[in-house]
Amino acid sequence: MSPIFTAACIQTNARRNIGDNLPIIRDHILHAVELGADFITLPECVSMLEPDRERLLAQAPAESDHPFLPMYEELARGHATWILGGTLAVKTNTHNNSAPVTNRCYLFSPDGTIAATYDKIHMFDVDLDDGETYRESANYTPGTKSVLTDLPWGPLGMTICYDLRFAYLYRILAQAGAAFLTIPSAFTRTTGEAHWHILLRARAIETGCFIIAPAQTGQHAEGRETYGHSLIVGPWGEILADADTDEGIITAEINPAAVAAARSKIPALKHDRDIKTRGPKN
């Protein structure tokens, strides 16, 4: 297999019902296949973006019953492609009555099997200046483990949306060997306009990794608005593709050799120091 591959980010505007989103995503994946993508990625909340807590908990299926999973299996196997299926809300912790759902990302291999999963670690619990309030911890049980897995072209570190603000997670993944980092997201318009491009480029520069970040875009149920601008960023921090705000697909050619080249110029991953913080009275 060639070391150079084509990555695709699918940018979509998720509806609040799984049944409405499934045929849309199927068509997007088939289009990405037509574009020659070897690695197809989808955003956070791809199967439903449901702001209402009670409706989310009522609709979220058990993993064994989620209709997106057999669709991903069929398409990955049928077209011999890798698919990072965004995130799905699945009931995995029925004993936790306060947050029985997990925000889980799935990676499918070309034989149709699940190669890896990652549960979102960091919960977006914030009050924004424009009056928007988010309490992900009320809906989701957070993950506890970082995930590094293998692609044919090199190791992949899997993360999700708000994880982007925690640089230590990306450093851990890069120092463990990650060459590529995926960040399926549903960034709000407010925070996206302020920080999205900056943070993604920073994570690429800090780690010397390729960043592949498919995103939600546009207006959603209950007035929620996401920023769009799915990005593919090179390990030197250069933007290789930007989806702007329309639904659709971006692609970029990925040469894994660029990872070693960037890290040889700035070998910061090797230069960590043990330090102690001095307080004002020390």
N, C-alpha and C positions, 0 to 999 in steps of 0.2 A: 504493500500500500504506500502511495506517495506520502511523504511527510507533510506536504502542503495540502490544506483542505479548505473548504468553503463553509463558513458559519453563517447561519441565518437567525435573525431575530424577528419574530412575529409580533406586531403591535396591534392590539385589539381593544375594543370597547365592550367590556363584559356586561351582559345583562344580568338581572338578578335571579334568573332561573336556569338550571343546568340544561334543561331541554332546549332552550333557546340558543344557548352558546355552542352546543355540541356540533351541529352541522356547519356553523360558521368556522369553527376551529378546524374541522376536517377539511374544508375547502382551502383554508390558509395553508395547512400542511401540504396538501397536494400541490398547491402553487409553489411552495418552497422547494418541493421535489423537482418540479419542472425547471426551476431556476438553478438546479444543480447543487443544492445544499447537501453537504455530508453530515452536518450537525445542525439540527433544527431546534430552536429554543423558544419557549413561550413564557408569558408573564405570570406574575403572582395573581391569585384569584381568577384564574383563567376559566374555570367552570361556572363560577357565579361570583358576582360582586354584590353581596347583600349587606347593606349597612345596618339593618334592623336585627338586633341580637336574637329575638325570639324566632324570627323567620329563618335566620341562619342556622340556629340549633335544630329547628324542625326539619329543614331541608337537607342538611349535611348527611350523606349516607355513610354506612360502614364501608371500610375500604373494599371489602369483598363484593359490595353492591354498586360501586361507583361506575357509571357507564363510560366515563372518560378512559378508564384503564384498559378495557378490551379494545377501544378504538385506537389508543396509542400502540397497543400490542400488534394489532392488525396492520397499521400503517408502517410501523418500524420494520416488521418482518416482510411485508409485501413490497417495500421499496428499499430494503437493505440499508436503512439509514439510522443514525443515532437521533433520538428525540429526548430533549429535556422538557418534560410536560408541564412546565410552570408549576403552580401550587394548587392543590385541591384541599378543600375543607373536608376532613374525614373524621367520623366518630371513632376514636381509638381509646378513650379513657372514660368509660361510662361510670366509673366509681367516683370521678371528680365531677360532682353535679354542678359546680360553679363554672367549669370550663371543660366540657367533655369532648371538645373538638381539637384536632391538630392541623396546623397549616403545613402541609407536607409537599415537598418537591420530589418528583419521580424522574429517574433517568432510565430510558429504554435503549437496549442494544439492538443491533440489526437483526438478531434472531427473535426479537419480540419479547424477550425476558426483561424483567426489572433488574438493571445492573446496580442501582444504588438508590437510596432515598435519603432525604435530609429534612428534619423538622426545624422550623424557624426557631432560633434561640432567643432573639431579642424582641420583646413586645413593644409595640408603638403605643405608649400611654402618654398622651400629650394634650395640652390645651393651647391652640394656636391663637395668634392675635386677632384673626378674622372671625373668631367665635367658633371655629371648628373644634370638636373634641373627639378624641379617639382613645378607646380603652381595649386594646387587643387582648390584654390579659383576662378580660371578662369573658372572652369568647374562646380563646385558644390556650391549651396547655403547652408551655414552651418546651422546645427541645433542649437537650443537655450535652450533645456531642457534635463536634465538628466532623465533617465528612470529606475525605479525600478518596477519589476513585480513579480508575484508569480509563482513558480513551485510547484509541489506537495511535494517537499523535502525541500523547503525553498525559501526565496526571492532571485531574480536574478537581478543583475545590468548589464545593457547592455552598452557596449562601442565599439569603432572601432579603430583599428590600431594606428594612430598618437595620439589619446587620451591617449595612454599608457604613454606618456611623461609628463602628467599633473597629478601629484599625488593628487592634491586637489580633482579632480573629483572622484577618487576611495575612498578617505576618506569620502567624502560626501555620497556616496552610502553605504559604510560600516556602517557609523554612522546612516544611515536611516534604517539599518537592513539587508543589503545584506549579504548573506552567500556564494554566487557564483558570479563570475564576468566573463563575456564572452568578448573576444577581437578578433573577426575575423579580419584578417590582410592580407596585401600584402607588408610586409616589404622588402625594397631593400636589395640586398645581402650585400652591403657596410655597411649600418647601422645595419643590422641584425647581421652580424659577430661581430660588436663592442658592441652592446647593448641589443639584443633581450632577451637572457637568463637572463641577469642581471636585466633588468627592470621588466620582468614578475615575477621573484622570489622576487624582492623588493616589488612589488605591493601586492603579496600574504602575505609577512611577515608584511608589514605595516598595512594591513587590517584584517589579520587573516581569509581571504577568500580562497576558492578554485578558481583557475584561469583556464579557459578553453579557449585556444587560437588556433583556426584552422587557417592555413596560406596557402598562395600561395607558389609555389616552381618552380624554374627552369627558363628557357629562355622563353620570351614572344615576342610579336610583337615589332618592332622598336628597338630591342636590349635590351629591359628592362629585368632585371633579379631579381627574388625574392629569399628570403633566405630559405624558408621552415621551418623546425623544429617546426611544430605545437607542442604545449606543453600543458600538463595538470599538474598543480602544486598544491600541498597541502598547507594548511594554515600555516604550519610551514616553508614553502619555499622549501619543498622537491619536486623534479621532479618525477612525477608518470608515465609519458609517454612522449617520444620524437620521432617524426616522421622522424627525420633526413632530407634528401633531396629528397627522392623518393615520387612519388604520392602514395596515399594509405590511410589507416585508422589506427588510434591509439585509444585504449580504456583504461579506468581506472575505477576501482570501487571507488565510492565516498561515504564516510560515513559522513553525515552532523554533527555528534557528534564531529568530529575533529575540527570544527570551534570553538565551545565553549571551547574545551580543549586548543586550541592555545591561545585564548583570555584570558583565566583564568591565563595562565602563563605570558603573556605580555599584560596587560590591557591598552595598549597605547591609544586606541580609547576613553578612559575616561579621559585622562590626558591633553587635550588641554588647553592652557593658552592664555589669551589676552596679547599681548606684543606690545611695541612700538619700532620702530627703531630709534636709535640715530645716527644722522649724524656726520661727522668728526668735526664740530664746536660746537657740543652740549656738 
